[in-house]
Amino acid sequence: MKKALVLGVGSAQVDIIRYLKSDDWWVIGCSYQNAGQGLKYVDQFELVDIQDHYGLEKLGRKEKIDLIYSIGSDLAMPTIARTASALGVPSFVSYETSSLLHNKILFRDFLTAHDISAIKYRGVRTRGDLDGWNCFPAIVKPSDNQGQRGVFLAGSVHDIDARFESTISLSRSGTLIIEEYLEGSEVSANAFVVDGEVLFCEVSDRLVFENFSGGIPKSHVLPTKTCADDMLFETKELVKRCIRALAIENGPVYFQIKLTSEGPRIIEVAPRLDGCHLWRLIKTVGGVDLLEASIKLLTGDRSVNLQMKEKAADYHLNFLFSPPEKEFRLMDHPAPIGVSCLEYYYNDGEIVRPVNGSLEKVGYYIEREK
C-alpha cells in the first residue's frame, strides 16, 4: 500500500488527508499534539513536531513512506523539502527556496534584488532598529510566523513600541518586519507550474475584516470583481515573473496581492496550496482540482487537468468565526440553506484554539451568489 506522511492534523490538512484516503493511500498524520480534526481520518498518528526534521526522517524511514506533504502551512514547507531530500521521495521546491519564502525579510530582500514589487520595509530585532523609520501607517509582522499571528497596523513608532515584546515573542528568530501599508483591494492568486511553465493562474477577491489590521479573510470571491482588464493582466504577469525568479519548476504557488494605484504588489508567496480551501472554490467554479493536480504531479503523473471551464456563476467561500478560548456550539454558527459545501473545524463542546488571537475560523461554506 502507498504510504503518505501528512504534516499536521488540523483543519487545513483534512482536505489532503481525505483525498489521499480516497485514492487508497495509507495516511500517517503527525503533530506536536494529539489534537485536530484530521485525527478521525488518518490511519495512523505519530506524536512528532512538524518542524522536527530528524524525527520525521526517522519516522519516514521506519514506515517506508512514498510521500510527505502538507497544505496551508508555511512552517511545514522547509521541513518537507529537507525530509523528502533525505528520504529520496518527491518534493516540489528545495529547502533553500521554501526557507526563503518562509522568512519575510529574506523574501523582501529577494524581491528587491530582482526589482519585483518593491516596497519600503525593514527588519527589526531591537527597539533601536526603529530609529529613522517614518513611513506610516505601517504593517508590523513577526518575520517567520503564519496565520496572521501578531500582525498589526501601526500609526506611529509609539504603536510599535507598545506591542513590541508581545509581537517579537511570536517570531522564532526574534525578528519583526515593518512594511509600508499598501492601499487597495486584496486578491489571491493560485498558480500551478508544470516543467517551469505557469499553466494555471486564477485570481480571486480576498475580502478581509476592516477592523482587524492583520488581514483576517472573511470571504473569497471567484471570479474576481476587483481585478480586471489591465490590472488582471499585470497581476498574472507579476505572478509569472516572481515564479520565474524563484526558479519554481513544478507545483502550486499561492500569492496574496494588493491592487494599488501603482499596480499590483506582492504581500506574501507560498510554495503550496493555500489554507483557505480555495482549491475547492476553484473546482466548484471552473472544474479544475488543484489538490488532485498537486498529488498527481508530485507522484509523477503529468495528466493533470488545468483548463477552467466557462464560469457560469459567481461563488463565495465564506468563513464562520468565533473569539478564541470560547466553547464551540454548532447552533451558534448556522450556514444559509442550499450551500454547496459546509465544513466545521470543531465539534460541540470543544474550545476554540487561539491562532491569530483575535477572531478564529471555526468553519466555512461555499455558496452561489444570488
C-alpha positions as CSV (number, residue, x, y, z in Angstrom):
1,M,0.0,0.0,0.0
2,K,1.2,3.5,-0.8
3,K,2.1,5.4,2.4
4,A,1.9,9.2,2.8
5,L,3.1,11.3,5.8
6,V,1.0,14.4,6.3
7,L,2.5,17.2,8.5
8,G,-0.3,18.4,10.7
9,V,-3.7,17.1,11.6
10,G,-5.6,20.4,11.9
11,S,-8.5,21.6,9.8
12,A,-6.2,22.7,7.0
13,Q,-4.9,19.1,6.5
14,V,-8.4,17.5,6.4
15,D,-8.7,18.1,2.7
16,I,-5.5,16.4,1.7
17,I,-6.0,13.5,4.2
18,R,-9.4,12.7,2.8
19,Y,-8.2,13.0,-0.8
20,L,-5.3,10.6,-0.1
21,K,-7.6,8.2,1.6
22,S,-10.0,8.2,-1.4
23,D,-7.0,7.3,-3.6
24,D,-6.1,4.3,-1.4
25,W,-3.2,5.7,0.4
26,W,-2.3,4.7,4.0
27,V,-2.1,8.1,5.7
28,I,0.1,8.8,8.7
29,G,-0.5,12.2,10.4
30,C,1.8,13.8,12.8
31,S,1.8,16.8,15.1
32,Y,3.3,18.1,18.3
33,Q,0.0,17.4,20.0
34,N,-2.7,14.7,19.7
35,A,-5.5,17.1,18.7
36,G,-7.1,18.2,15.5
37,Q,-10.0,17.4,13.1
38,G,-7.7,15.3,10.9
39,L,-7.3,12.7,13.6
40,K,-10.5,11.0,12.7
41,Y,-9.4,10.5,9.1
42,V,-5.8,9.3,9.4
43,D,-4.9,5.6,9.5
44,Q,-2.1,6.3,11.9
45,F,-1.0,9.2,14.2
46,E,2.5,9.9,15.4
47,L,3.4,12.5,18.0
48,V,6.2,14.3,16.1
49,D,6.5,18.0,15.7
50,I,6.2,19.1,12.0
51,Q,9.5,21.1,12.4
52,D,11.4,18.1,13.7
53,H,13.3,17.1,10.6
54,Y,15.3,14.4,12.3
55,G,12.3,12.9,14.0
56,L,10.3,12.9,10.7
57,E,13.2,11.4,8.8
58,K,13.4,8.6,11.3
59,L,9.7,8.1,11.1
60,G,9.7,8.1,7.3
61,R,12.5,5.5,7.1
62,K,10.7,3.3,9.6
63,E,7.4,3.4,7.7
64,K,8.9,3.4,4.2
65,I,6.8,6.4,3.1
66,D,6.3,7.2,-0.5
67,L,5.2,10.8,0.0
68,I,5.5,13.6,2.5
69,Y,3.3,16.7,2.1
70,S,1.1,19.4,3.8
71,I,-1.2,22.2,2.6
72,G,-1.8,25.6,4.1
73,S,1.3,25.5,6.4
74,D,4.3,27.7,5.9
75,L,6.0,26.0,8.8
76,A,5.9,22.6,7.1
77,M,7.4,23.6,3.8
78,P,11.1,23.7,4.7
79,T,10.7,20.5,6.7
80,I,9.1,18.7,3.8
81,A,11.8,19.8,1.4
82,R,14.6,18.7,3.7
83,T,13.0,15.4,4.8
84,A,11.9,14.5,1.2
85,S,15.5,15.0,0.0
86,A,16.9,12.9,2.8
87,L,14.4,10.1,2.1
88,G,14.6,10.2,-1.6
89,V,10.9,10.9,-2.1
90,P,9.5,13.7,-4.4
91,S,9.2,17.4,-3.4
92,F,8.2,20.4,-5.4
93,V,10.7,23.0,-4.1
94,S,14.1,23.0,-2.5
95,Y,14.9,23.6,1.2
96,E,16.6,26.9,0.2
97,T,13.5,28.2,-1.7
98,S,11.0,27.1,0.9
99,S,13.1,28.7,3.7
100,L,13.4,31.9,1.7
101,L,9.7,32.1,1.3
102,H,9.1,31.4,5.0
103,N,11.3,34.3,6.1
104,K,9.5,37.6,5.3
105,I,12.7,39.7,5.5
106,L,14.7,37.4,3.2
107,F,11.9,37.3,0.8
108,R,11.6,41.1,0.7
109,D,15.4,41.2,0.1
110,F,14.9,38.8,-2.8
111,L,12.1,40.8,-4.4
112,T,14.1,44.0,-4.1
113,A,17.2,42.4,-5.6
114,H,15.1,41.2,-8.6
115,D,13.2,44.5,-8.9
116,I,9.9,42.8,-8.3
117,S,7.1,44.5,-6.3
118,A,9.4,46.9,-4.4
119,I,8.0,48.5,-1.2
120,K,9.6,50.1,1.8
121,Y,10.4,47.6,4.6
122,R,12.8,47.0,7.4
123,G,13.9,44.1,9.6
124,V,13.8,44.8,13.3
125,R,15.4,43.0,16.3
126,T,15.6,45.7,18.9
127,R,13.7,48.9,19.6
128,G,16.8,50.8,18.4
129,D,16.3,49.4,14.9
130,L,13.1,51.5,14.7
131,D,15.2,54.7,14.6
132,G,14.6,56.7,11.4
133,W,11.6,54.7,10.3
134,N,9.0,57.3,9.4
135,C,6.7,55.5,6.8
136,F,3.3,55.3,8.5
137,P,0.8,53.7,8.5
138,A,2.9,50.5,8.5
139,I,2.2,46.8,8.8
140,V,4.2,45.0,11.5
141,K,4.7,41.2,11.5
142,P,6.8,38.5,13.0
143,S,9.2,37.7,10.3
144,D,8.7,33.9,10.4
145,N,5.2,33.0,11.5
146,Q,1.9,32.4,9.8
147,G,-1.9,32.6,10.1
148,Q,-1.9,36.4,10.8
149,R,-0.3,35.8,14.2
150,G,0.9,39.0,15.7
151,V,0.2,41.2,12.6
152,F,-1.0,44.7,13.3
153,L,-1.3,48.1,11.7
154,A,0.9,50.9,13.3
155,G,0.3,54.6,13.0
156,S,3.5,55.6,14.8
157,V,6.7,54.3,16.4
158,H,4.8,54.6,19.7
159,D,2.3,52.0,18.4
160,I,5.1,49.6,17.5
161,D,6.8,50.1,20.8
162,A,3.6,49.4,22.8
163,R,3.3,45.9,21.1
164,F,7.0,45.2,20.5
165,E,7.6,42.5,23.1
166,S,4.3,40.6,22.5
167,T,4.8,40.6,18.7
168,I,8.5,39.7,18.6
169,S,7.9,36.8,21.0
170,L,5.9,35.2,18.2
171,S,9.0,35.1,16.0
172,R,11.2,32.1,16.2
173,S,14.2,34.1,15.1
174,G,13.3,37.1,17.3
175,T,12.8,39.4,14.3
176,L,10.0,41.7,13.1
177,I,9.4,43.1,9.7
178,I,7.9,46.6,9.2
179,E,6.4,47.2,5.8
180,E,4.7,50.3,4.3
181,Y,0.9,49.9,4.3
182,L,-0.5,49.4,0.8
183,E,-3.8,50.9,0.0
184,G,-6.1,48.9,-2.3
185,S,-8.2,45.8,-2.8
186,E,-6.7,42.5,-1.9
187,V,-6.7,39.4,-4.1
188,S,-5.4,35.9,-4.0
189,A,-3.7,34.2,-7.0
190,N,-3.4,30.4,-7.2
191,A,-0.9,29.4,-9.8
192,F,0.2,26.0,-10.9
193,V,3.5,25.2,-12.6
194,V,4.5,22.2,-14.7
195,D,8.0,21.9,-16.0
196,G,8.8,25.5,-15.4
197,E,5.7,26.9,-17.2
198,V,2.8,28.6,-15.4
199,L,-0.1,26.6,-16.9
200,F,-2.7,27.9,-14.5
201,C,-3.3,31.2,-12.7
202,E,-6.7,32.1,-11.2
203,V,-7.2,35.4,-9.3
204,S,-10.0,35.7,-6.7
205,D,-11.0,38.5,-4.4
206,R,-9.9,38.2,-0.8
207,L,-12.2,40.2,1.5
208,V,-10.9,41.0,4.9
209,F,-12.3,42.4,8.2
210,E,-11.6,46.2,8.2
211,N,-11.5,46.3,12.0
212,F,-8.7,43.7,12.2
213,S,-5.5,45.0,10.8
214,G,-3.9,41.6,10.4
215,G,-5.8,41.0,7.2
216,I,-8.1,38.2,8.5
217,P,-10.0,37.0,5.5
218,K,-13.8,36.7,5.9
219,S,-14.6,35.7,2.3
220,H,-13.1,34.8,-1.1
221,V,-15.0,35.5,-4.3
222,L,-14.5,33.9,-7.7
223,P,-14.5,35.1,-10.4
224,T,-12.8,38.3,-9.2
225,K,-14.7,41.5,-9.3
226,T,-11.9,43.9,-8.4
227,C,-9.1,42.7,-10.7
228,A,-10.0,43.1,-14.3
229,D,-8.6,44.2,-17.7
230,D,-5.1,45.7,-17.4
231,M,-4.9,45.1,-13.7
232,L,-5.7,41.4,-14.2
233,F,-3.1,41.2,-16.9
234,E,-0.5,42.9,-14.7
235,T,-1.3,40.7,-11.8
236,K,-0.8,37.5,-13.7
237,E,2.4,38.8,-15.3
238,L,3.7,39.7,-11.8
239,V,2.9,36.1,-10.6
240,K,4.7,34.6,-13.6
241,R,7.7,36.9,-13.2
242,C,8.0,36.1,-9.5
243,I,7.8,32.3,-10.1
244,R,10.5,32.5,-12.8
245,A,12.8,34.5,-10.4
246,L,12.2,31.8,-7.7
247,A,13.0,29.1,-10.3
248,I,10.0,27.1,-9.1
249,E,9.6,24.3,-11.7
250,N,6.6,22.4,-10.5
251,G,3.6,22.5,-8.2
252,P,1.2,25.0,-6.7
253,V,2.2,28.6,-5.7
254,Y,-0.1,30.8,-3.7
255,F,0.1,34.6,-3.7
256,Q,-1.5,37.4,-1.7
257,I,-1.5,40.6,-3.6
258,K,-2.7,44.2,-3.1
259,L,-4.1,46.1,-6.1
260,T,-2.6,49.6,-5.5
261,S,-2.9,52.8,-7.6
262,E,0.6,52.0,-8.9
263,G,-0.3,48.4,-9.9
264,P,-0.3,45.0,-8.1
265,R,2.1,44.5,-5.2
266,I,3.0,41.2,-3.6
267,I,2.2,40.7,0.1
268,E,3.1,37.0,0.6
269,V,4.0,34.0,-1.5
270,A,3.9,30.3,-0.5
271,P,5.0,27.2,-2.5
272,R,1.9,25.3,-1.6
273,L,-1.9,25.3,-1.8
274,D,-3.5,28.0,0.4
275,G,-5.0,27.3,3.8
276,C,-8.5,28.7,2.9
277,H,-9.8,25.8,0.8
278,L,-9.6,27.9,-2.4
279,W,-8.9,24.7,-4.4
280,R,-12.4,23.7,-3.6
281,L,-13.8,27.1,-4.6
282,I,-11.8,26.9,-7.9
283,K,-13.2,23.3,-8.5
284,T,-16.7,24.5,-7.8
285,V,-16.5,27.4,-10.2
286,G,-14.3,26.0,-13.0
287,G,-13.8,22.3,-12.6
288,V,-10.1,22.4,-12.0
289,D,-8.9,20.4,-9.0
290,L,-5.6,21.8,-7.8
291,L,-5.4,19.4,-4.9
292,E,-5.7,16.4,-7.2
293,A,-3.3,18.0,-9.6
294,S,-0.7,18.6,-6.8
295,I,-0.7,14.9,-5.7
296,K,-0.7,13.6,-9.2
297,L,2.2,15.8,-10.3
298,L,4.1,15.1,-7.1
299,T,3.9,11.4,-7.8
300,G,5.0,11.7,-11.4
301,D,1.6,11.8,-13.1
302,R,1.5,14.7,-15.6
303,S,-2.0,14.1,-16.9
304,V,-3.4,17.0,-14.9
305,N,-6.4,19.0,-16.0
306,L,-5.7,22.7,-15.6
307,Q,-8.3,24.0,-18.1
308,M,-11.0,26.1,-16.4
309,K,-14.5,25.6,-17.8
310,E,-16.6,28.7,-18.5
311,K,-17.6,30.5,-15.3
312,A,-21.3,30.4,-15.3
313,A,-21.8,32.0,-11.9
314,D,-20.1,33.8,-9.1
315,Y,-19.3,31.9,-5.9
316,H,-18.3,33.0,-2.4
317,L,-16.3,31.0,0.1
318,N,-17.4,32.4,3.5
319,F,-15.8,31.7,6.8
320,L,-17.6,31.2,10.2
321,F,-15.8,32.8,13.2
322,S,-15.6,32.7,16.9
323,P,-13.5,34.5,19.6
324,P,-10.6,32.3,20.8
325,E,-10.9,30.3,24.0
326,K,-14.6,30.0,23.7
327,E,-16.6,26.8,23.7
328,F,-17.8,25.9,20.2
329,R,-21.5,25.4,19.7
330,L,-22.8,24.2,16.4
331,M,-26.1,26.0,16.8
332,D,-24.3,29.4,17.0
333,H,-22.9,29.0,13.5
334,P,-25.6,28.2,11.0
335,A,-25.0,28.5,7.3
336,P,-27.5,29.6,4.7
337,I,-29.8,27.0,3.2
338,G,-28.6,25.5,-0.1
339,V,-24.9,25.9,0.2
340,S,-22.7,23.6,-2.0
341,C,-20.2,22.9,0.8
342,L,-20.3,23.2,4.6
343,E,-17.5,22.2,7.0
344,Y,-16.9,22.8,10.7
345,Y,-13.5,22.8,12.3
346,Y,-14.7,21.9,15.8
347,N,-17.2,19.6,17.4
348,D,-19.7,20.7,20.0
349,G,-18.1,21.5,23.3
350,E,-14.6,21.9,22.0
351,I,-12.6,25.0,22.9
352,V,-11.7,27.3,20.0
353,R,-7.9,27.4,19.8
354,P,-6.1,30.7,19.5
355,V,-4.3,31.1,16.2
356,N,-4.4,34.9,15.4
357,G,-5.7,35.6,18.9
358,S,-8.4,37.9,17.7
359,L,-11.0,36.1,15.6
360,E,-10.7,32.4,14.8
361,K,-12.1,30.5,11.9
362,V,-14.4,27.7,13.0
363,G,-15.8,26.6,9.6
364,Y,-16.6,27.6,6.1
365,Y,-19.2,27.2,3.4
366,I,-19.4,27.9,-0.4
367,E,-22.5,29.4,-1.9
368,R,-23.5,30.7,-5.3
369,E,-24.0,34.5,-5.5
370,K,-27.7,35.3,-5.5
